[in-house]
Amino acid sequence: MSIAQPYLLFLGDVTDPIAAKTARGIALWRPDSCVGQLRLTPETVSLGLSDLSLEQAKSKGAQTLVIGTANAGGVIPKAWQETLIKAAKMGYEIASGMHSRLADIPELAKLEDAGQTKLHDVRHYDETLDVGNGKPRQGKRVLTVGTDCSVGKMFSALALEKALKELDVDARFKATGQTGILIEALACPSMR
């Protein structure tokens, strides 16, 4: 999955800091990939990044508007659609980890069909995967697992990658979750 960077992190109108976990993860682990944040209201949670409009972020080189929030049900609120459509018309790619697909918004689907935007639903992986063959592969792997979301699996894996790289060990983070995929494109979502 190839998603153009840098990102403008879209926080919508969320006021719960936990709801901004996707944007927070990207800002923490890949700050060079973020030109700023877009908040719909002054009350919206802030990541401490520059508050930018779509136009300002575009002038700073932003390529993709990332929906950086999660909510109960993973639904993209109707109140956000105007901003998403405007971004698509401006040539932004749009990325989302929500359960709802971006292409389920008819205007976004039309804009993608017309070649004006690319929509990335990182939770959904529609390509066919090869069945494992059991043959040995090079390298060592560390699997981080947990019994729920937001327990630190990705954080632990990224911290381990960073520490190994500081020791000049060739290490790569391979994401399976939405936030991780937006941090590191070498990925395959493990959920739907």
C-alpha positions in Angstrom: 0.0 0.0 0.0 1.5 3.3 -1.1 0.2 6.4 0.5 1.7 9.8 -0.5 3.4 11.8 2.2 3.6 14.2 3.9 0.2 14.1 5.7 -2.2 16.7 7.1 -3.8 15.0 10.1 -7.5 15.6 10.3 -8.9 15.6 13.8 -12.5 16.6 12.9 -14.3 17.7 16.0 -13.3 15.1 18.5 -12.8 16.3 22.1 -11.6 13.0 23.6 -7.8 12.7 23.4 -8.0 8.9 23.2 -10.1 9.3 20.0 -7.1 10.9 18.3 -4.9 7.8 18.7 -4.3 7.4 15.0 -3.1 11.0 14.5 -1.1 10.9 17.8 0.7 7.7 16.8 1.7 9.2 13.4 2.8 12.5 15.0 4.9 10.7 17.6 6.6 8.1 15.5 6.8 9.9 12.1 6.8 13.6 12.9 8.6 14.4 9.6 5.6 12.9 7.8 3.2 15.5 9.3 2.9 19.1 8.1 0.2 19.9 10.6 -3.3 19.3 11.9 -6.7 20.3 10.8 -9.3 20.8 13.5 -12.9 21.8 12.8 -13.5 23.6 16.1 -11.3 25.3 18.7 -12.5 22.7 21.2 -11.1 19.8 19.1 -8.3 17.9 20.7 -4.8 19.2 19.7 -1.6 17.3 19.0 0.5 20.5 19.4 1.1 20.6 15.6 0.5 23.7 13.5 -3.2 24.3 12.9 -3.5 24.5 9.1 -6.3 24.9 6.6 -6.4 22.6 3.6 -5.0 25.4 1.5 -2.2 26.2 3.9 -1.2 22.5 4.3 -1.2 22.1 0.5 1.2 25.0 0.1 3.5 23.3 2.6 3.5 20.1 0.5 0.8 18.0 2.2 -0.2 15.1 -0.1 -2.7 13.1 2.0 -5.4 14.1 4.4 -5.4 11.4 7.1 -8.5 10.9 9.2 -6.6 10.6 12.5 -9.4 9.6 14.8 -11.4 6.6 15.9 -14.9 6.5 17.2 -17.5 3.9 18.3 -18.6 2.0 15.3 -15.8 3.5 13.0 -18.3 5.7 11.1 -17.2 8.7 9.2 -19.5 11.5 10.6 -21.6 13.4 8.0 -20.3 16.7 9.4 -16.8 15.8 8.1 -17.8 14.9 4.6 -17.7 18.5 3.3 -14.1 18.8 4.4 -13.2 15.4 2.9 -14.8 16.3 -0.4 -13.1 19.7 -0.6 -9.8 18.0 0.1 -10.4 15.5 -2.7 -11.3 18.3 -5.1 -8.0 20.0 -4.2 -6.1 16.8 -5.2 -5.4 15.4 -1.7 -5.3 11.7 -1.3 -7.5 10.7 1.6 -6.6 7.9 4.1 -8.8 6.4 6.8 -8.7 3.5 9.2 -12.4 3.7 10.0 -14.8 0.7 9.5 -16.8 2.8 7.0 -15.2 2.9 3.6 -14.4 6.3 2.1 -15.8 5.1 -1.3 -19.2 4.7 0.5 -19.4 8.5 0.3 -20.8 8.9 -3.2 -19.1 12.2 -4.0 -15.7 10.8 -2.9 -16.2 7.7 -5.1 -17.0 9.9 -8.1 -13.9 12.0 -7.5 -11.7 8.9 -7.3 -13.3 7.5 -10.5 -12.5 10.8 -12.2 -8.9 10.5 -11.1 -9.0 13.6 -8.9 -8.1 11.7 -5.7 -7.0 8.3 -4.3 -8.9 6.8 -1.4 -7.0 4.6 1.1 -9.1 2.5 3.4 -6.3 1.0 5.4 -8.5 -1.2 7.5 -9.7 -3.0 4.4 -7.4 -5.2 2.3 -9.0 -6.5 -0.9 -6.0 -8.1 -2.6 -5.6 -11.9 -2.7 -2.8 -13.1 -0.4 -0.7 -16.2 -1.1 -1.2 -19.1 1.3 1.9 -19.7 3.5 4.2 -22.5 2.4 6.1 -23.2 5.6 9.5 -22.6 3.9 12.2 -21.0 6.1 12.7 -17.2 5.7 15.6 -15.0 6.5 15.6 -12.8 9.6 14.1 -12.9 13.0 10.6 -11.8 13.9 9.1 -10.4 17.1 5.3 -10.6 17.3 3.5 -8.2 19.7 0.0 -9.3 20.7 -2.6 -8.2 23.1 -6.1 -9.0 24.1 -7.6 -5.6 23.1 -6.9 -2.5 21.1 -4.9 0.4 22.6 -2.7 -1.8 24.9 0.7 -0.9 23.5 1.4 -3.5 20.8 2.4 -1.1 18.1 4.2 1.3 20.5 6.3 -1.6 21.8 7.1 -2.8 18.3 8.1 0.7 17.2 10.2 1.3 20.4 12.0 -2.0 19.7 12.6 -1.1 16.1 14.0 2.3 17.2 16.3 0.8 19.8 17.6 -1.9 17.4 18.4 0.7 14.8 20.3 2.8 17.4 22.4 -0.4 17.8 22.9 -0.6 14.0 20.8 -3.6 13.7 18.7 -3.9 10.5 15.2 -3.8 11.9 11.9 -3.0 10.3 8.4 -2.5 11.7 5.7 -4.3 9.8 2.3 -3.1 10.6 -1.0 -5.0 10.9 -3.2 -2.2 12.3 -4.6 1.0 10.9 -2.3 3.5 12.7 0.8 1.3 12.0 0.0 1.1 8.3 -0.1 4.9 8.1 3.3 5.0 10.0 4.9 2.3 7.9 3.6 1.3 4.5 5.2 -2.2 4.7 2.0 -3.7 6.0 -1.1 -5.9 5.8 -4.1 -5.2 7.9 -5.1 -8.1 10.1 -8.6 -6.8 10.9 -11.8 -5.7 9.1 
